[in-house]
Amino acid sequence: MAITLLKLLESQTLGLKAHTNVAGVGHKPIEWAAVTELRDPSPFLSGGEIVLTTGLRQNTIANQEAFVATVHGAGALALGYGTGLSHRSVPAAVVRKATELGLPVFEVPYETPFMAITKLIADALNDDHLKRLEQLLQGHQKLASTLLTGGLRAMLSELSRMLGTAVALTQYAARIHGPELGDDTWHEVPIATGLRDKCTLYLSEPYEHDGLVHYAQGLIGLELANQARLRESNRLVAGQVFSDLMAGTLKGSEANARLQGIGVVPSQPHSVVLVAASPGQENALRTLPIPPQFEHIVSAIVEDRLALVVARNDGTEVADGIDRYLQGAGIGARVGFGGGYTQPNGLRWSFFEAIEALRHGERINTPSKLSLTSLLLAARDVPLQALAQEALEPLQVFDKKHSAELLGTLRSYLELDGSVGAVAEALGLHRNTVRYRLQQISELSGYDPTTTADRVQLWLALTAMDLN
């Protein structure tokens, strides 16, 4: 550590002699030594140093007192007065004024060059700097080793121990390590991960701000970025398993083996929770970390949706928790979930129930009772998309060309149970206008919405179009 004023005065080789009481600041480390013969050296002082002078320009009591006041006002730690050149001894005015202001004054004999004092201080500062660098390097090595062997949370715990203060880490507004922030004073350190995840390292004040924190900042960012890439890769692999399962091409023992390969035990009941992000935020789902309380859940990316496979009969708790998490993270999304079933076919069924639940359009969407729509959606060999294109594309083309509302009228008609009056009231139209539009829909699509059989076809076509 840097040499203190008392240690400097105790040096036998320098032969320094104190002329005032130094007890008040004797144990403070000396920041530097400034040698000056200026009457006003304050522009060149930063505080914490000792000032060395021979008093060359201090020929009057007034000059001597002014010099002492200036040095004291600049925050100097002490004044060293060289004797044997300009003055045979330390001037009485200097000692008197320094005593009055509480500024320590010591005598530097003629035999002791100022350079010897500055060298002693510089050597002590260099030793201190080297020790700090060694400690910092050891700290870097310890943090890196802990991260490699124990993971991110172990490294954060080690950082907390080394700094002697509490450490917390948040990502997407969720606390992933450390205590609750509460009302304590925390120093916030942003963590760059390459994602828009609002990742922040919190360190409880007070603590020593040094290079260790900067190194930890880089390590944490690198580790979280690696975790994000690994998470995306695993989700895409799991998503392929889901896609094959939903398409009906994955069955029997092969289905069981591939599900077990991504961490799903087919013999246990599972509920699928689906997250559909708002337009423009879909990519965030690929790397989005799961809150700590749900991190054991298998996740996959299926058609730009995040699928969470919950090993329980009911996905309500997970759906609620994910919804709160997404709100805090600033990600707009809808969450839907299916029932809990066993075996690959049951997982497939839960997935399609979750898709149909998303159609409700709420933030959290609970599964409806089993429906014909769910059954048909689960059977990927049923050409629902072809049906939708055949029946609805002519309506879409007509609406675009004539700025019409045939598709919207059809949707309202089906949702309002085929009531012309209800549709007219909902859309602010005359009933004859609604009937005319229904006739146009029938002519363009080939399906008459006023008959039960064709109405079912049109409903399925709309459902398939929405899900696509």
LINZIWO-V217546 format. One record per helix or strand of 2 or more residues. SS is the DSSP state (a for helix, b for strand). FROM is the first residue (numbers start at 1). TO is the last residue. If there is no record, write none. Layout:
ss->{SS:SS}
from->{FROM:FROM}
to->{TO:TO}
This chain:
ss->{a:b:b:a:b:a:b:a:b:a:a:b:b:b:b:a:a:b:a:a:b:b:a:b:a:b:a:a:a:a:a:a}
from->{5:17:33:42:50:61:78:92:104:114:152:167:174:186:200:211:252:270:284:292:298:305:316:333:343:364:372:384:406:420:431:452}
to->{10:18:35:44:53:73:82:101:108:150:163:171:177:190:204:247:261:277:287:294:302:310:329:337:358:365:378:402:415:427:445:467}
